[in-house]
C-alpha cells in the first residue's frame, strides 16, 4: 500500500486542500466583516459550506444534477486525481479565485463599518 503513494505528489494535494479550506475561511471572513453579530456570519458560512457540499453529493448521485457540481467548491478538490498525478491547474485557480473574491469583499466592506472613535 505505501508503494502506491508518491511523496512528490503530496505538496499538490496539500495546496489543493489549503485552497479549498482557505476559500471557505475567506467566505467566513467576508461574512464576519459584513455582519456585526456572530449568528448571521456563522449561519452564512455554514450555509455556504453545507449547500456547496450538498450540490457536490447530489451531482455525484443523480446524473441529471451533474451540472450543479460546478457550483460547489468541493468539486474542485479531487484528492484521488491529485494523488494519481493528474493536477488540473483550473481547479486550483477557481479555488483561489473564490478565496480572493471573498477577501476582496471583506476589504471593501470593512472600512465602511461604523467603528467607534477612540476615547
C-alpha positions in Angstrom: 0.0 0.0 0.0 2.7 2.5 0.9 4.3 1.9 -2.5 1.3 3.4 -4.3 1.6 6.8 -2.6 4.2 9.0 -4.3 5.6 11.6 -1.9 6.3 14.1 -4.7 2.5 14.5 -5.2 1.7 15.4 -1.6 2.6 19.1 -2.0 0.0 19.4 -4.7 -2.6 17.6 -2.5 -1.7 20.0 0.3 -2.0 23.0 -1.9 -5.4 21.9 -3.2 -6.6 21.3 0.4 -5.3 24.7 1.6 -7.0 26.5 -1.2 -10.3 24.7 -0.5 -10.3 25.4 3.2 -8.9 28.9 2.5 -11.8 29.6 0.2 -14.3 28.5 2.9 -12.4 30.5 5.5 -12.4 33.6 3.3 -16.2 33.3 2.9 -16.4 33.2 6.7 -14.1 36.3 6.9 -16.3 38.1 4.4 -19.5 37.2 6.3 -17.9 38.2 9.6 -16.9 41.6 8.2 -20.4 42.1 6.7 -22.4 41.5 9.8 -21.8 42.9 13.3 -23.1 39.8 15.1 -21.9 36.3 15.2 -25.1 34.4 14.3 -25.6 35.7 10.8 -21.9 35.4 9.9 -21.7 31.9 11.2 -25.0 30.9 9.5 -23.9 32.3 6.2 -20.5 30.4 6.4 -22.1 27.1 7.5 -24.9 27.6 4.9 -22.4 28.2 2.1 -20.4 25.1 3.1 -23.5 22.8 3.5 -25.1 23.9 0.2 -21.8 23.5 -1.6 -21.3 20.0 -0.2 -24.9 19.1 -1.0 -24.6 20.2 -4.6 -21.4 18.1 -4.9 -23.1 15.0 -3.4 -26.3 15.5 -5.3 -24.4 15.7 -8.6 -22.4 12.6 -7.9 -25.5 10.6 -7.0 -28.0 11.9 -9.6 -26.8 12.0 -13.2 -29.3 14.7 -14.1 -27.9 17.0 -11.5 -24.2 16.7 -12.5 -24.3 20.3 -13.9 -24.8 21.6 -10.3 -21.4 20.3 -9.2 -19.6 23.1 -10.8 -21.2 25.5 -8.3 -19.6 23.6 -5.4 -16.2 24.4 -4.1 -15.8 20.7 -3.2 -16.0 19.8 -6.8 -12.6 21.4 -7.4 -10.9 19.3 -4.7 -10.4 15.9 -6.2 -8.0 14.1 -3.9 -7.8 10.9 -6.0 -6.9 12.7 -9.2 -4.2 14.8 -7.4 -2.6 11.8 -5.8 -2.6 10.0 -9.1 -0.6 12.9 -10.6 -3.4 14.5 -12.6 -3.3 18.0 -11.2 -5.7 20.3 -13.0 -4.5 23.9 -12.7 -8.0 25.2 -13.4 -9.2 23.7 -10.1 -6.5 25.5 -8.2 -7.3 28.7 -10.0 -11.0 28.5 -9.3 -10.5 27.8 -5.6 -8.0 30.7 -5.4 -10.5 33.0 -7.2 -13.3 32.2 -4.7 -11.0 33.0 -1.8 -9.7 36.1 -3.5 -13.2 37.3 -4.3 -14.3 36.8 -0.7 -11.2 38.6 0.7 -11.8 41.5 -1.8 -15.4 41.7 -0.5 -14.1 41.8 3.1 -11.6 44.5 2.3 -14.2 46.6 0.5 -16.8 46.3 3.3 -14.6 46.6 6.4 -13.5 50.3 6.0 -17.2 51.2 5.7 -18.2 49.7 9.0 -19.2 52.2 11.7 -16.3 51.9 14.1 -16.4 54.0 17.3 -13.8 56.6 17.6 -11.2 56.1 20.4 -12.0 58.0 23.5 
